[in-house]
Amino acid sequence: MYPMYGYYDSTIFLVLIGSAIVMFAQYKVQSTFNRYNQLDSRSGMTGKEVARRILDTAGLHDVVVEQVAGNLTDHYDPRNKILRLSQATYNVSSIAAIAVAAHETGHAIQDKEGYAFLRFRSLIAPVVQIGSSLAVPMMLLGLLLNIFSLVNLGIFAFGLVLIFQIITLPVEFNASSRAIAIIDNQQIITDEEKPAAKKVLNAAAFTYIAATLNSALTLLRFILMSRRRN
């Protein structure tokens, strides 16, 4: 058996690496969005107008577009058929706002078409939500009390969280691909503006990759801690 302090010291670098990746991703998406949110698009369309136009073109007249508080809090709610755009997107006609709004409509179109990864993600979301709140406390408590069945249960729960994040990656990548194709085909952005829109969406996608890597490193840390305490 290893002393507790040495045990933690040997795996703390995994936490540091994961945290650094997440912080860099957050900085990257925020700085990229801020940069291109200052560049007005030639079309002059706001995020709300872009979302409504794409949704109507796709026959999604029942999807409501509404504003939500915050910055980069944009999301699509498949249960209530609501597309929520943040204050930095809703009434803004920048390239960044258009890219983000189009990305969220991509999720609405995925929902309409029954995109497999989105459906599976929605199916396991309730279980994952419970697991995400209990996983780390169970693992820590199990290690503290040497109850390895509790540790293993926590590891299993956190593994579900990681699976959920892995499934999220193709959902987000596909939505971004749809967004670029749609705003290009409908001439919402010009060829000169397309690279900027792609940079915004790529930066946003990196945050999901970073979160997944961070979770993988966290899970690895607890697995190593569990094995070394046995």
Residue pairs with C-beta under 8 A, 6 or more apart in sequence:
1 229
2 10
2 228
2 229
7 225
7 228
7 229
8 225
10 224
10 228
11 221
11 224
11 225
14 217
14 218
14 220
14 221
15 217
15 218
15 221
17 217
18 213
18 214
18 215
18 217
18 218
19 214
21 210
21 213
21 214
22 207
22 210
22 211
22 214
24 210
25 206
25 207
25 209
25 210
25 211
26 207
26 210
28 203
28 206
28 207
29 72
29 203
29 204
29 206
29 207
30 72
32 96
32 199
32 200
32 203
33 72
33 88
33 96
33 100
33 200
33 203
33 204
34 96
35 96
36 94
36 95
36 96
36 99
36 196
36 197
36 199
36 200
37 88
37 92
37 94
37 95
37 96
37 97
38 94
39 94
39 95
39 96
39 196
40 93
40 94
40 95
41 93
41 94
41 95
41 98
41 188
41 189
41 193
42 189
42 190
42 193
43 93
43 98
43 187
43 188
43 189
44 93
45 53
45 93
45 98
45 188
46 90
46 91
46 92
46 93
46 97
47 85
47 89
47 90
47 91
47 92
47 93
47 97
47 98
47 100
47 101
48 65
48 67
48 85
48 90
48 91
48 101
50 97
50 98
50 101
50 102
50 105
50 183
50 188
51 65
51 83
51 85
51 101
51 102
51 104
51 105
52 65
53 186
53 188
54 101
54 102
54 105
54 109
54 182
54 183
54 186
55 61
55 63
55 65
55 83
55 105
55 108
57 186
58 105
58 108
58 109
58 112
59 112
60 105
60 108
60 109
60 112
62 81
63 81
63 82
63 83
63 108
64 81
64 82
64 83
65 82
65 83
65 84
65 85
66 82
66 83
66 84
66 85
67 84
67 85
67 86
67 87
67 90
67 91
68 74
68 75
68 84
68 85
68 86
68 87
69 86
69 87
70 86
70 87
71 86
71 87
71 88
72 86
72 88
72 100
72 204
73 84
73 86
74 84
74 85
74 86
74 89
74 100
74 101
74 103
74 104
75 84
75 104
75 107
76 82
76 83
76 84
76 104
76 105
76 107
76 108
76 111
77 83
77 84
78 107
78 108
78 111
78 118
78 122
81 108
81 111
83 104
83 105
83 107
83 108
84 104
85 100
85 101
85 104
86 100
88 96
88 97
89 96
89 97
89 100
89 101
90 97
95 189
95 193
95 196
95 197
95 200
96 196
96 197
96 200
98 183
98 188
98 189
98 197
99 179
99 183
99 196
99 197
99 198
99 200
99 201
100 200
100 201
100 204
102 178
102 179
102 180
102 182
102 183
102 188
102 197
103 175
103 176
103 179
103 201
103 204
104 175
105 179
105 182
106 174
106 175
106 176
106 177
106 178
106 179
106 182
107 118
107 171
107 175
109 178
110 118
110 171
110 174
110 175
110 178
111 118
115 171
115 174
117 167
117 170
117 171
117 174
118 171
120 167
121 164
121 167
121 168
121 171
124 160
124 163
124 164
124 167
125 164
127 160
128 160
128 161
128 163
128 164
130 157
131 157
131 158
131 160
131 161
132 157
132 158
132 161
134 154
134 157
135 154
135 155
135 157
135 158
135 161
136 154
136 158
136 218
137 154
138 150
138 151
138 153
138 154
138 157
139 150
139 151
139 154
139 155
139 158
139 222
139 226
140 154
141 147
141 150
142 148
142 149
142 150
142 151
142 152
142 153
142 154
142 226
143 151
143 222
143 225
143 226
143 229
146 229
148 226
148 229
148 230
151 222
151 226
151 229
152 226
154 222
155 219
155 222
155 223
155 226
158 215
158 218
158 219
158 222
159 219
161 215
162 212
162 215
162 216
162 219
165 208
165 211
165 212
165 215
166 212
168 208
168 212
169 208
169 209
169 212
172 204
172 205
172 208
173 205
176 201
176 202
176 204
176 205
179 197
179 201
180 194
180 197
180 198
180 201
182 188
183 189
183 197
184 194
189 197
